[in-house]
Every structure is written in structure tokens, then in C-alpha cells.
Amino acid sequence: MELPLAQMTVSEKLHVIETVWEDLARDEEQIESPDWHFQELHDRAQRTEAGTEKVLDWETAKAELRKRFP
């Protein structure tokens, strides 16, 4: 199946993405995460516990990124 992406509006493209994401989420148990995801989660948990990485809520993270990349 091909979509006419060049002719679609941003809104239409986002709607397609949302529809696909919702469909995938219905069968999420069939989607396996790659091994490196589990390793990355483990590594981040260790860095957080060691105090070398901080966890930010999404609003704070967005604000910091917007300051860094205006």
C-alpha cells in the first residue's frame, strides 16, 4: 500500500500515524522490544540510582530543550 505523502497535509499525515499507532497498540503483546532496549533501561536505572542521571517530567524536558535549541 502506498500513500500519496507528497499530496497529503501535515494534519492528514498525523492522522495516518495516529491510526497506525492505535492499531499497533491493540496488539502490543505481539511486539517484542529488541534486547538493547532492556539493556538501555537497565543502564539508565543504574545511572539514576548513582545520581549521574536525572529524570525530568516531560514539560520540564521540553522547556529545557527549547532553551537549548531555540
LINPESUL-V605936 format. One record per residue. N is the residue number from 1. PSI is psi in whole degrees, 0 to 359 (* if undefined). Layout:
n = {N:N}
psi = {PSI:PSI}
//
This chain:
n = {1:2:3:4:5:6:7:8:9:10:11:12:13:14:15:16:17:18:19:20:21:22:23:24:25:26:27:28:29:30:31:32:33:34:35:36:37:38:39:40:41:42:43:44:45:46:47:48:49:50:51:52:53:54:55:56:57:58:59:60:61:62:63:64:65:66:67:68:69:70}
psi = {133:141:143:67:321:334:352:147:165:318:317:319:317:324:318:314:315:319:316:316:316:321:317:321:334:332:38:334:343:350:117:133:143:157:325:335:314:321:317:318:318:313:318:320:319:317:323:314:325:349:11:356:136:152:130:147:162:319:318:317:315:317:317:320:321:326:318:326:74:*}
//
